[in-house]
């Protein structure tokens, strides 16, 4: 019925809603999922808000994933933040102190630890941290792809705005021809906006910044820990790295 109404309405969400008789909470869930698959961000958010309590966590996750795929990042964040306490504004690192659980393969706005890095073990460390009660501990033990992010987070930002990322890092016995770095890229295009210098191989906790400016079309960036390219393959990496106290701030007066 929704497919037919969508066709008859010439892809007008309000007309399709009337033709399909979208009134009950269950029908709004189905219609919102349909709109998300069409990449209709604002219309999806509208249907979600009309019956928010009827959406299961799985339903909400599907909407977020579809809208992220369609590059409707702000609309995806509106839905994701509805039930995530503290996630209420743009230019915000979610759980910058790694106090919450680790998520593998996430497609939302929390920390995502990649499943493509089988030789990298990620865990929360309560014994060694820069702030709070935990840090993220990464144990490298072999060859791993330099192009795939090890850990990442998507962040909503303003266009043509300068930002500074701050983070704390500690390292022990990192050995590799492709050392870890942290990079900021446009979520839509993958264009690099800023990078840290190579992270230390041996050090106590130290604080490092990354400055970047978003483009006129940018509404989301991805902060990701990756490895520098190696001169030859294979390119194994060994050692321990800790990450903590990640934050973002606008640099005022520089647009």
C-alpha positions as CSV (number, residue, x, y, z in Angstrom):
1,X,0.0,0.0,0.0
2,X,2.8,2.4,0.9
3,X,4.6,1.6,-2.4
4,X,1.5,2.3,-4.4
5,X,0.7,5.5,-2.5
6,X,4.3,6.7,-3.0
7,X,4.0,6.1,-6.8
8,X,0.6,7.8,-7.0
9,X,1.7,10.7,-5.0
10,X,4.7,11.3,-7.2
11,X,7.0,10.9,-4.2
12,X,5.2,13.5,-2.1
13,X,5.4,12.3,1.5
14,X,2.3,14.1,2.8
15,X,0.2,13.0,-0.1
16,X,1.5,9.4,0.3
17,X,0.7,9.5,4.0
18,X,-2.9,10.4,3.3
19,X,-3.4,7.9,0.4
20,X,-1.9,5.0,2.5
21,X,-3.9,5.9,5.6
22,X,-0.9,6.3,7.9
23,X,-2.5,6.9,11.2
24,X,-1.6,4.1,13.7
25,X,1.8,3.9,15.4
26,X,2.6,0.6,13.5
27,X,1.9,2.2,10.2
28,X,4.1,5.2,11.0
29,X,6.9,2.8,11.9
30,X,6.5,1.1,8.5
31,X,6.2,4.5,6.7
32,X,9.2,5.9,8.4
33,X,11.3,2.9,7.4
34,X,10.1,3.3,3.8
35,X,11.0,7.0,3.8
36,X,14.4,6.3,5.2
37,X,15.1,3.9,2.4
38,X,14.2,6.6,0.0
39,X,16.7,9.0,1.7
40,X,13.9,11.3,2.8
41,X,15.5,12.6,6.0
42,X,13.2,15.4,7.2
43,X,10.1,13.3,6.4
44,X,11.5,10.3,8.2
45,X,12.2,12.4,11.3
46,X,8.7,13.8,11.2
47,X,7.1,10.3,11.2
48,X,9.5,9.2,13.9
49,X,8.5,12.1,16.2
50,X,4.8,11.4,15.7
51,X,5.2,7.9,17.2
52,X,8.6,7.8,18.8
53,X,7.7,5.5,21.7
54,X,6.5,2.8,19.2
55,X,10.0,2.5,17.6
56,X,12.1,-0.3,19.0
57,X,15.9,0.1,19.3
58,X,16.2,-2.1,16.2
59,X,13.8,0.1,14.3
60,X,15.7,3.3,15.3
61,X,18.9,1.7,14.3
62,X,17.6,0.8,10.9
63,X,16.4,4.4,10.3
64,X,19.8,5.8,11.4
65,X,21.7,3.4,9.2
66,X,19.5,4.2,6.1
67,X,19.8,7.9,6.6
68,X,23.6,7.8,7.1
69,X,23.9,5.8,3.9
70,X,21.8,8.5,2.2
71,X,24.1,11.2,3.6
72,X,21.2,12.7,5.7
73,X,23.5,13.0,8.7
74,X,21.7,15.7,10.7
75,X,18.4,13.8,10.3
76,X,20.0,10.6,11.3
77,X,21.5,12.3,14.4
78,X,18.1,13.7,15.4
79,X,16.7,10.2,15.6
80,X,19.8,8.6,17.2
81,X,20.1,11.3,19.8
82,X,16.4,11.0,20.8
83,X,17.1,8.1,23.1
84,X,20.8,8.7,23.8
85,X,21.2,10.9,26.9
86,X,23.8,13.7,26.5
87,X,23.8,13.6,22.7
88,X,22.0,16.8,22.1
89,X,24.1,19.1,20.0
90,X,26.4,19.3,17.0
91,X,30.2,19.4,17.3
92,X,30.2,16.9,20.1
93,X,32.3,13.9,20.8
94,X,30.1,11.2,22.3
95,X,31.8,9.5,25.2
96,X,35.1,11.1,24.7
97,X,36.4,9.4,27.8
98,X,35.4,5.9,26.8
99,X,33.3,5.3,29.9
100,X,30.7,3.4,28.0
101,X,30.9,-0.1,26.4
102,X,32.8,-0.8,23.2
103,X,30.7,-1.1,20.0
104,X,31.9,-3.1,17.1
105,X,30.7,-2.3,13.6
106,X,28.5,0.6,14.6
107,X,26.9,2.7,12.0
108,X,25.7,5.5,14.3
109,X,27.3,8.4,16.2
110,X,29.0,6.4,19.0
111,X,32.6,5.0,18.9
112,X,32.9,2.3,16.4
113,X,35.7,-0.3,16.7
114,X,36.3,-1.9,13.3
115,X,35.8,-5.6,12.7
116,X,38.3,-5.4,9.8
117,X,41.3,-5.4,12.2
118,X,41.6,-9.0,13.6
119,X,45.2,-8.3,14.8
120,X,44.1,-5.4,16.9
121,X,42.5,-6.1,20.3
122,X,40.4,-3.3,21.7
123,X,39.5,-3.2,25.4
124,X,38.6,-0.7,28.1
125,X,41.4,-0.1,30.7
126,X,40.4,0.9,34.2
127,X,44.0,0.9,35.5
128,X,45.6,3.4,33.1
129,X,43.7,6.5,32.0
130,X,44.2,10.2,31.4
131,X,40.8,11.2,33.0
132,X,37.6,9.6,34.3
133,X,37.6,5.9,35.1
134,X,38.6,4.3,31.8
135,X,40.6,4.6,28.6
136,X,40.6,2.8,25.3
137,X,43.5,0.3,25.1
138,X,44.6,-1.0,21.7
139,X,47.0,-4.0,21.5
140,X,48.6,-4.4,18.0
141,X,49.9,-7.8,17.1
142,X,50.6,-8.2,13.4
143,X,49.7,-7.1,10.0
144,X,46.6,-4.9,9.5
145,X,45.2,-2.8,6.6
146,X,46.4,0.8,6.7
147,X,43.3,2.1,4.9
148,X,40.7,0.7,7.4
149,X,39.9,2.8,10.5
150,X,40.8,1.1,13.8
151,X,38.4,3.2,15.8
152,X,36.2,6.0,14.6
153,X,33.3,8.3,15.4
154,X,31.0,10.4,13.1
155,X,30.5,14.0,14.3
156,X,27.9,16.6,13.2
157,X,29.5,19.9,12.3
158,X,28.7,23.3,10.7
159,X,29.8,24.2,7.2
160,X,32.8,26.5,6.8
161,X,33.7,26.3,10.5
162,X,37.1,25.9,12.1
163,X,37.4,23.2,14.8
164,X,40.0,21.8,17.1
165,X,40.1,18.2,18.2
166,X,41.9,17.5,21.4
167,X,42.9,14.0,22.6
168,X,45.2,12.3,25.0
169,X,47.4,9.4,24.0
170,X,49.9,7.0,25.6
171,X,52.1,4.4,23.9
172,X,54.3,1.5,24.8
173,X,56.7,-0.3,22.4
174,X,55.0,0.6,19.1
175,X,57.0,-0.8,16.3
176,X,55.9,-0.5,12.7
177,X,56.7,1.1,9.3
178,X,53.2,2.5,9.4
179,X,52.6,4.2,12.7
180,X,49.1,5.2,14.0
181,X,47.7,8.6,13.3
182,X,44.3,10.3,13.8
183,X,42.6,11.9,10.8
184,X,39.5,13.9,10.2
185,X,37.7,13.4,6.9
186,X,34.5,14.6,5.3
187,X,31.8,11.9,6.0
188,X,30.3,12.3,2.5
189,X,33.4,12.6,0.3
190,X,36.2,11.1,2.4
191,X,38.3,14.2,1.8
192,X,40.9,14.8,4.5
193,X,40.5,18.0,6.5
194,X,43.2,17.4,9.1
195,X,45.6,14.9,10.6
196,X,47.7,14.5,13.7
197,X,51.4,13.8,13.4
198,X,52.3,10.2,13.9
199,X,51.3,9.1,17.4
200,X,54.2,8.3,19.8
201,X,55.9,5.0,20.0
202,X,56.8,5.2,23.7
203,X,55.4,7.9,26.0
204,X,53.4,8.6,29.0
205,X,50.1,10.5,28.6
206,X,50.4,13.5,26.3
207,X,47.8,15.8,24.8
208,X,47.7,16.4,21.0
209,X,45.5,18.7,18.9
210,X,44.1,18.5,15.3
211,X,42.9,21.7,13.7
212,X,40.6,21.6,10.6
213,X,38.0,23.6,8.7
214,X,34.9,22.1,7.3
215,X,33.9,22.8,3.7
216,X,30.8,24.7,2.5
217,X,29.0,21.3,1.9
218,X,30.1,19.6,5.0
219,X,27.6,18.7,7.8
220,X,29.4,15.7,9.2
221,X,33.0,14.5,9.6
222,X,34.5,11.2,10.7
223,X,37.3,11.2,13.3
224,X,39.3,8.0,12.8
225,X,42.4,6.3,14.1
226,X,44.3,4.7,11.2
227,X,47.8,3.8,10.2
228,X,50.2,5.7,8.0
229,X,50.9,4.0,4.7
230,X,53.8,1.6,4.6
231,X,56.5,1.5,1.9
232,X,56.2,-2.2,1.5
233,X,53.8,-5.1,2.4
234,X,53.2,-6.9,4.6
235,X,53.6,-4.1,7.2
236,X,53.0,-5.5,10.7
237,X,52.5,-3.4,13.8
238,X,53.2,-4.4,17.4
239,X,52.8,-2.6,20.7
240,X,50.2,-0.9,22.9
241,X,48.3,2.4,22.5
242,X,45.9,4.1,24.8
243,X,43.4,6.8,23.8
244,X,41.4,9.1,26.2
245,X,39.9,12.6,26.8
246,X,38.8,13.2,23.2
247,X,36.9,16.5,22.7
248,X,36.0,19.0,19.9
249,X,35.6,22.8,20.1
250,X,34.8,25.6,17.7
251,X,37.7,28.0,17.0
252,X,36.0,31.3,17.4
253,X,36.5,34.2,15.0
254,X,37.9,32.1,12.2
255,X,35.3,31.1,9.6
